[in-house]
């Protein structure tokens, strides 16, 4: 299962503060990691970010079920 970051409550901050927050977060994150994991920005209030996450989960489910077909069931 891949590691992803989901930023929630995107509607709580002003747009300019959000931009700075994400840039600052990425800078700090990359001090310890080689690359940023996939990330999603969401807001339940504004209903944003839901579809990209659901699409991502759908792809993962498809990959899992494709893999499951290839493994030996008698193992």
C-alpha distances in whole Angstrom, upper triangle without the diagonal:
4,7,9,13,15,18,20,24,25,28,29,30,33,31,33,31,28,28,29,26,24,26,26,23,22,24,24,20,21,23,21,18,18,17,16,12,12,14,16,19,20,24,24,28,28,25,23,20,19,19,17,14,15,15,11,10,13,12,8,10,13,10,9,13,14,13,14,17,18,17,21,21,24,22
4,6,10,12,16,18,22,22,26,27,28,30,28,30,28,25,25,26,23,20,22,23,19,18,21,20,17,18,20,18,15,15,13,12,8,9,11,13,17,18,22,23,27,26,24,22,18,18,18,15,13,14,14,10,10,13,12,9,12,14,12,12,16,16,15,17,20,20,20,24,24,27,25
4,7,10,13,16,20,20,24,25,25,27,26,27,25,22,22,23,20,17,19,20,16,15,18,17,13,15,17,15,12,14,12,10,6,8,9,12,15,17,20,21,25,25,23,21,17,17,18,15,13,15,16,12,12,15,14,12,15,17,15,15,19,20,19,21,24,24,24,27,28,30,28
4,7,10,13,16,16,20,21,21,24,22,23,22,18,19,20,17,14,17,17,14,13,16,16,13,14,17,16,13,14,12,9,5,5,5,8,11,13,16,18,21,21,19,17,13,14,15,12,10,13,14,10,11,15,14,12,15,18,16,17,20,21,21,23,26,26,26,30,30,33,31
4,6,10,13,13,17,18,18,20,19,20,18,15,16,17,14,11,14,15,11,11,15,14,11,14,16,15,13,15,12,9,7,6,5,6,9,11,14,16,19,19,18,15,12,14,15,13,11,14,15,12,13,17,17,15,18,21,20,20,24,25,24,26,29,30,30,33,34,36,35
4,6,10,10,14,15,15,18,17,19,17,14,15,17,14,12,15,16,12,13,17,16,14,17,19,19,17,19,16,12,10,9,6,5,6,7,10,12,15,15,14,12,9,11,13,11,9,12,14,12,13,16,17,16,18,21,21,21,24,26,26,27,30,31,31,35,35,38,36
4,7,7,11,11,12,14,14,16,14,10,12,14,11,9,13,13,11,12,16,15,14,17,19,19,18,20,17,13,12,11,7,6,5,6,8,11,13,14,13,11,9,12,14,13,11,15,17,15,16,20,20,20,22,24,25,25,28,29,30,31,34,35,35,39,39,42,40
4,5,8,9,11,14,14,16,14,11,14,16,13,12,16,16,14,16,19,19,17,20,23,22,22,24,21,17,16,14,11,8,6,5,6,8,10,11,11,10,9,11,14,13,12,15,17,16,17,20,21,21,23,26,26,26,29,31,31,32,35,36,37,40,40,43,41
4,5,6,8,11,12,15,13,10,14,15,13,13,17,17,15,18,21,20,20,23,25,25,25,27,24,20,19,18,14,11,8,6,5,7,8,9,10,10,10,12,16,16,15,17,20,19,20,23,25,24,26,29,29,30,32,34,35,36,38,40,40,43,43,46,45
4,6,6,9,9,12,10,7,11,13,11,11,14,15,14,16,19,19,19,22,24,25,24,26,23,19,18,17,13,10,7,6,5,9,9,9,10,9,9,12,15,15,15,17,19,19,21,23,24,25,27,29,30,30,33,34,35,36,39,40,41,44,44,47,46
4,6,8,8,12,11,9,12,15,13,14,17,18,17,20,22,23,23,25,27,28,28,29,26,23,22,20,16,14,10,8,6,8,7,7,10,9,11,14,17,17,17,20,22,22,23,25,27,27,29,31,32,33,35,37,38,39,42,43,44,47,47,50,49
4,7,9,12,10,9,13,14,12,14,17,17,17,19,22,22,22,25,27,28,28,30,27,23,23,22,18,16,12,11,9,11,9,10,13,13,14,17,20,20,20,22,24,24,25,28,29,30,31,34,35,35,37,39,40,41,44,45,46,49,48,52,50
4,6,8,6,6,10,11,10,12,14,15,15,17,19,20,20,23,25,26,26,28,26,22,23,21,18,16,12,12,11,14,12,12,15,14,16,18,21,21,21,24,26,25,27,29,30,31,33,35,36,36,39,40,41,42,45,46,47,50,50,53,52
4,6,5,6,9,10,10,12,15,15,16,18,20,21,22,24,26,28,28,29,27,23,24,23,19,17,14,14,13,16,14,13,17,15,17,20,22,22,23,26,27,27,29,31,32,33,35,37,37,38,41,42,43,44,47,48,49,52,52,56,54
4,5,5,6,9,10,11,13,14,15,17,19,20,21,23,25,27,26,27,25,21,22,21,17,16,12,13,13,16,15,13,16,14,15,19,21,20,21,24,25,25,27,29,30,31,33,35,35,37,39,40,41,43,45,46,47,51,51,54,53
4,5,5,7,9,10,11,12,14,16,17,19,20,22,23,26,26,27,24,21,23,22,19,18,15,16,16,20,19,17,20,17,18,22,24,23,24,27,28,27,30,32,32,33,35,37,37,39,41,42,43,45,47,48,49,53,53,56,55
4,5,5,6,9,10,10,12,14,15,16,18,20,21,23,24,25,23,20,21,21,18,17,14,15,15,19,18,17,20,18,18,22,24,23,23,26,27,27,29,32,32,32,35,37,37,38,41,42,42,44,46,47,48,51,52,55,53
4,5,5,6,9,10,10,12,14,15,16,18,20,22,22,23,20,17,18,17,14,13,10,12,12,16,16,15,17,14,15,18,20,19,19,23,24,23,25,28,28,28,31,33,33,34,37,38,38,40,43,44,44,48,48,51,50
4,5,5,6,9,10,11,12,14,15,17,19,21,21,21,19,16,18,17,14,14,11,14,15,19,19,17,19,16,16,20,21,19,20,24,24,23,26,28,28,29,31,33,33,34,37,38,38,40,43,43,44,48,48,52,50
4,6,5,6,8,10,11,12,14,15,17,19,20,21,19,16,18,18,16,16,14,16,18,21,21,20,22,19,19,23,24,22,23,26,27,26,28,31,30,31,34,35,35,36,39,40,40,42,45,45,46,49,50,53,51
4,5,5,6,8,10,11,12,14,16,17,18,20,18,15,16,16,14,14,12,14,16,19,20,19,20,18,17,21,23,21,21,24,25,24,26,29,29,28,31,33,33,34,37,38,38,40,43,43,43,47,47,50,48
4,5,5,6,9,10,10,12,14,16,16,17,14,11,13,13,10,11,10,13,15,19,20,19,20,17,15,19,20,18,18,22,22,21,23,26,25,25,28,30,30,31,34,35,35,37,39,40,40,44,44,47,46
4,5,5,6,9,10,11,13,15,15,16,14,12,14,14,13,14,13,17,19,22,23,22,23,20,19,22,23,21,21,25,25,23,26,28,28,27,31,32,31,33,36,36,36,39,41,41,42,45,46,49,47
4,5,5,6,8,10,11,14,14,16,15,13,15,16,14,16,15,18,20,23,24,24,25,22,21,24,26,23,23,27,27,25,27,30,30,29,32,34,33,34,37,38,38,40,43,43,43,46,47,50,48
4,5,5,6,9,10,12,12,14,12,10,12,13,12,13,13,16,18,21,23,23,23,20,19,22,23,21,20,24,24,22,24,27,27,26,29,31,30,31,34,35,34,36,39,39,40,43,44,46,44
4,6,5,6,9,10,10,11,9,7,10,11,11,13,13,17,20,23,25,24,24,21,19,22,23,20,20,23,23,21,23,26,25,24,28,29,28,29,33,33,32,35,38,37,38,41,42,45,43
4,6,5,7,9,10,11,10,10,13,15,14,17,17,20,23,26,28,27,28,24,23,26,27,24,23,27,27,25,27,30,29,28,31,33,31,32,36,36,35,38,41,40,40,44,45,48,45
4,6,5,7,9,11,11,10,13,16,15,18,18,21,23,26,28,28,28,25,23,26,28,25,24,28,28,25,27,30,29,28,31,33,32,32,36,36,35,37,40,40,40,43,44,47,44
4,5,6,6,9,8,7,10,13,12,15,16,19,22,25,27,27,27,24,21,24,25,22,21,25,25,22,24,27,26,24,28,30,28,29,32,33,32,34,37,36,36,39,41,43,40
4,5,5,6,6,7,10,13,14,17,18,22,25,28,30,29,29,26,23,26,27,23,23,26,26,23,25,28,26,25,29,30,28,29,33,33,32,34,37,36,36,40,41,43,41
4,6,8,9,10,13,17,17,20,21,25,27,30,32,32,32,29,27,29,30,27,26,30,30,26,28,31,30,28,32,33,31,32,36,36,34,37,40,39,38,42,43,45,42
4,7,9,10,12,16,17,20,22,25,27,30,32,32,32,29,26,29,30,27,25,29,29,25,27,30,28,26,30,31,29,30,33,34,32,34,37,36,36,39,40,42,39
4,6,7,9,13,14,18,20,23,26,29,31,31,30,27,25,26,27,24,23,26,26,22,24,27,25,23,27,28,26,26,30,30,28,31,34,33,32,36,37,39,37
4,7,9,13,15,19,21,24,28,31,33,32,32,28,25,27,28,24,23,26,26,22,24,27,24,23,27,28,25,26,30,29,28,30,33,32,32,35,37,39,36
4,6,9,12,15,18,21,25,28,30,29,28,25,22,24,24,20,20,23,22,19,21,24,21,20,24,25,23,24,28,27,26,29,32,31,31,34,36,39,36
4,6,8,12,14,17,21,24,26,25,25,21,18,20,21,17,17,20,20,16,19,21,20,19,22,24,22,23,27,27,26,28,31,31,31,35,36,39,36
4,6,10,13,16,20,22,25,24,23,20,16,18,18,15,14,17,16,13,15,18,16,15,19,20,18,20,23,23,23,25,28,27,28,31,33,35,33
4,7,10,13,17,19,22,21,20,17,13,15,15,11,11,14,13,10,12,15,14,13,17,18,17,18,22,22,22,24,27,27,28,31,32,35,34
4,7,10,14,16,19,18,17,14,10,12,13,10,9,13,13,11,13,16,15,15,18,20,19,20,24,24,24,26,29,30,30,34,34,38,36
4,6,10,13,15,14,13,10,7,9,10,7,7,11,11,10,12,15,15,15,18,20,20,21,24,25,25,27,30,31,32,35,35,39,37
4,7,10,12,11,11,8,6,9,11,9,9,13,14,13,15,18,18,19,21,23,23,25,27,28,29,31,33,34,35,39,39,42,41
4,7,9,8,7,5,4,7,10,9,9,12,14,14,15,17,19,19,21,23,24,25,27,29,30,31,33,35,36,39,39,42,41
4,5,5,6,5,7,8,11,12,12,14,16,17,18,20,22,22,24,26,27,28,30,32,33,34,36,38,39,42,41,45,44
4,6,5,7,8,8,12,13,12,14,17,17,18,20,22,23,23,26,27,28,29,32,33,33,36,38,38,42,41,44,43
4,6,8,11,11,14,16,16,17,20,21,21,23,25,26,27,29,31,31,33,35,36,37,39,41,42,45,44,48,47
4,6,9,10,13,14,15,16,18,20,21,22,24,26,27,28,30,31,33,34,36,37,39,41,42,45,45,48,48
4,7,7,9,11,12,13,15,17,17,19,21,22,23,25,27,28,29,31,33,33,35,38,39,42,41,45,44
4,6,8,9,10,12,13,15,16,18,19,21,22,24,25,26,28,30,31,32,34,36,37,41,40,44,43
4,6,6,7,9,10,11,13,15,16,17,19,20,22,23,25,26,28,29,31,33,34,37,37,41,40
4,6,5,6,9,10,11,12,14,16,17,18,20,21,23,24,26,27,29,31,32,35,35,38,38
4,5,5,6,8,10,10,12,14,15,16,18,20,21,22,24,25,27,29,31,34,34,37,37
4,6,5,6,9,10,11,12,14,15,17,18,20,21,23,24,26,28,29,33,33,36,36
4,5,5,6,9,10,11,12,14,15,16,18,20,21,22,25,26,27,31,31,34,33
4,5,5,6,9,10,10,12,14,15,16,18,20,21,23,25,26,29,29,33,32
4,5,5,6,9,10,11,13,14,15,17,18,20,21,23,25,28,28,32,32
4,5,5,6,9,10,11,12,14,15,17,18,20,22,23,27,27,31,30
4,5,5,6,9,10,10,12,14,15,16,19,20,21,25,24,28,27
4,5,5,6,9,10,11,12,14,15,17,19,20,24,24,27,27
4,5,5,6,9,10,11,12,14,16,17,19,23,23,27,26
4,5,5,6,9,10,11,12,14,16,17,20,21,24,23
4,5,5,6,9,10,10,13,15,16,19,19,22,22
4,5,5,6,9,10,11,13,15,18,18,22,22
4,6,5,6,9,10,11,13,17,17,21,20
4,5,5,6,9,10,11,14,15,18,18
4,5,5,6,9,10,13,13,17,17
4,5,5,7,10,13,14,17,17
4,5,5,7,11,12,15,15
4,5,6,9,9,12,12
4,6,8,9,12,13
4,7,9,12,12
4,6,9,8
4,5,6
4,6
4
